[in-house]
Amino acid sequence: MKFASLRYRDRDVVAVQVGERDLVAVEDLLPGRAAGAGAALDMLDVIRGGEVLLREIAAAVATARGDPTVPRFAPDAVAAWHPPVRRPGKICAVAMNNSASNERKVSAPDHPAFFLKPSSCLVGHKQPIRIRKYYGSVHPEPELALVIGRATRDVAARDALDAVFGYTIFDDITGNGMRAEDRFHYYALYPKKGNPNETERVEQHLSYAGRYKGSDTFGALGPWLVTRDEIANPDDLAVRCKVGGELVADDSTRYYNYKAAEVVSFISQFHTLEPGDVISLGTAFKPGATRKSIHTANFQTVAGPVEISIEGLGVQENPVVVEDREIGAWRLR
């Protein structure tokens, strides 16, 4: 099934697709399944409902297809598309997971390296990605993302996909300008090998991701959250990205260094994964037919919109707005 979080007729709803051009609010399919205390049902309620609720929804969808009295609406009638999961507990994003990046690595870990993005960075389909002049260079990163369906810790790779609720599209917006500004070249202190009571200095280069990965609107999610049963193999999906109508990436998830199950398993060795958590599996960036790439699609100089399509998951599109403003007076004088 295809789910979406959206605003329709002055209410926020979770909708499910019941036909090529028809959506139905889950609350209208299952009026007895409200979240309680007058609260609207949201995607986390659906995810936490597990297989039991999914079976109920699937049965109701089958009935609705033949029942014209069930209220339905077209995607064109949607007032606003929200991220499918509006405030996930955490967003884990895997760095440099595409094999195309391997030749650029001077050194790299032999496991998935990941960072965290705040849920406040999220925007939905058709919502603007807002870039400020003082951010410097900013570009899109088209990625396959998965959403966790149940609490998971220390899961083996062979069982890891059982913990997945579904899959969606993620644009991991990246501010290269801020990454460069936040780079440190310094000597880290470590316990000395052979004598842990003394320290030694080790030269390192690093940059922290708080700004260049986590600024507002630096994560476009959706429009659909597609249940895992509809995606036979997440490790073999075509990914395309256009900016301003020009193809800048034409790739596939088959080129990820680490498979979806391996990433879920590895992260679960360190973090408890909870229902609604998002894991973005890495950037698909093989250049498009024009040989231009995402790395040349700087939003400061290349106009949007950004369009990302992933096989089986639909198309995500977002306009880009560049705000001509300087950074605020953050220093005390």
Phi, psi and omega in degrees: 000154177250119178251157174211150172255126187204171176249127181220125179050052174065024172219146176271127184225159164263123181247156177231143181282129180244357178192175183304325182232023184235135174238147175226136175292135181301324179296331177281333176286319184232076185299339179276002186254029178299158184292341180107152178054032177078001182282148177284147175293134174238179186295327177296324176298317179296315181296314181292339177293342174065201185297327181299311180292321179299320177296320178298315181294317180300318178295320180292323177296316179300320178292318183297328181300330180255009184238100183292350180280345178289124183295131180220164181211160181269154176305329180295341181272358181289129179283322180202139174263125176266163167304140182309313170254113192285324179220074177297153179299323177203153174241114177259127182236129184275133183266139171048051182266355180273132182298340178295339180271354188297323183290345179270354185276123174284317172208154183200154177288158178264047178195164177297128173259132183223158178230168181251139174245144179284150178294340179292349179279352190282143167224159181265176174308135178072358177274147186288139166272119186254122182245134177259148184306322185284358176289335188078203184297133180221134180220162179277159172221103182285128186217148168278132177236152175238156179241129183287141183256340181208158180301131189217131176216135176056043180275140176287150183303322183296338181251359192295322183289345174294339180274357183271132174278314182186187188233152180208180180258138179229132172254104183275077183304136186229129178259091180299327179298316179288327177300317179295321181292331184261021181275136175247136168239109191207178176254114174278152179254128180229154171303136183290137178297130180088345178211084185293353178275353177241160180247158173228154181264133180235123180292133181218155171238131177205161176218136182269144193269001187306315181272310192284349175241341190245007180296159179307137180070014180273021176208099177268126186233134176115198008282335188257151165245110187260125183298149190298334181295341181271351180247099186297321183215100179294346182267018178206063181238134177289139180231129177228147178222131175241145173232122183060032179083355182258130182290120180244351176208135179218097195218191179209149177291351178293344182267006172295139176295320183242130182288163183305315181297322180294320180295313179300314181298314183297311181299324182292346176285348183237322181240137166289123178270132186242158179307131181093346177299144181251135172238118177261129199270354178129160188277133169265114188223017174305128185304151179283189186299331180280355185072001171283154184232173178300332184286345175259358182270062181286118183298340178290337184234343181245120184286149175284196004282169173260131179232123179238130175237137175231133183310124178084352185244356177091204185230132175252133178225135180221131171289161177241129179241124177258118182267122181276082180215155178264162179294146183290173183279078186275344179272144170284137181253000000 
